[in-house]
């Protein structure tokens, strides 16, 4: 079991423990098979849909009814919880339309569908919505996004979920590939990001605890360089470009309390 400390909270342990009987009460579907979606499936065995395997497209509203409801006269949904890991993540791309279609419009349409069918929506957001906030940023602080379409549209999606959803969890986090795949790592960007296996384990805890609202998820504050050295000791020091946020650190007290309560 790997452990760390929240920036302003108690010790956080990343061991996976699913509540007894949880699978009998809740059925979970993961949308997307990117870095995080694949890791969630690996750790849990939960069902998933992807563009590559299933031709599921978040930007086509008709796909929700086709893929997420039973092929019968029953109106009961196939799953009681949907975790949306789908996002357009070309963070610094100046192209607006795809970010808008996937990160905002697709999330809005999915929210409306989940409301109609009484499905809980777990929306995976990003720590970049706090790029220009006061740090460490709490869930109740004003999120001030980075100056790019990615974080702007992710925040729009968050806001729609918060405004319209009847049953939701918005998770703000940052996850990185393991091992660190690049020859250089930035020494001057700090956040609560971590390797995808650790972040996924924390997400599973939040989902199985049936948390609602907005939740920051991460581990102790560190630089990208500090994280990279854990899996690539020879990584070289580098520096971020002017478009990259210097600080995305978050307040993690709520997460630490949820995890502590789930383990006791």
MOFEN-V708257 format. One record per pair of residues at least 12 apart in sequence whose C-alpha atoms are under 6 Angstrom apart, sorted by the first residue. I is the first residue (numbers start at 0). J is the second residue. If there is no record, write none. Layout:
# MOFEN-V708257
{{I,J} {I,J}}
This chain:
# MOFEN-V708257
{{0,14} {1,13} {4,219} {5,218} {5,219} {5,251} {6,219} {8,252} {15,200} {25,79} {26,78} {26,79} {27,78} {27,80} {27,81} {28,46} {28,47} {28,81} {29,47} {29,81} {29,82} {30,47} {30,48} {30,83} {30,84} {31,48} {31,49} {31,84} {31,85} {32,49} {36,84} {39,199} {57,105} {58,101} {58,105} {79,118} {80,118} {80,119} {80,120} {81,120} {82,121} {83,122} {84,123} {86,102} {90,149} {91,147} {98,149} {99,152} {102,152} {102,153} {103,152} {103,155} {103,156} {106,156} {110,164} {119,166} {119,167} {120,167} {121,167} {121,168} {121,169} {122,169} {123,170} {124,170} {124,171} {125,171} {125,172} {125,173} {126,171} {126,172} {126,173} {126,247} {127,150} {128,142} {128,143} {128,144} {128,150} {128,154} {129,142} {129,143} {129,144} {129,247} {130,144} {130,145} {130,244} {130,247} {131,143} {131,144} {134,248} {135,248} {135,249} {135,250} {136,249} {136,250} {137,249} {137,250} {167,211} {168,211} {168,212} {168,213} {169,213} {170,214} {170,215} {171,215} {172,216} {173,192} {174,192} {174,193} {174,194} {174,195} {175,193} {175,194} {175,195} {176,194} {176,195} {177,194} {178,230} {179,227} {182,234} {183,234} {183,235} {183,236} {183,237} {184,223} {184,224} {184,236} {184,237} {185,223} {185,224} {185,237} {185,238} {185,239} {186,222} {186,224} {186,238} {188,222} {188,245} {188,246} {189,221} {189,222} {189,246} {190,220} {190,221} {190,246} {190,247} {190,248} {191,217} {191,218} {191,219} {191,220} {191,248} {192,217}}
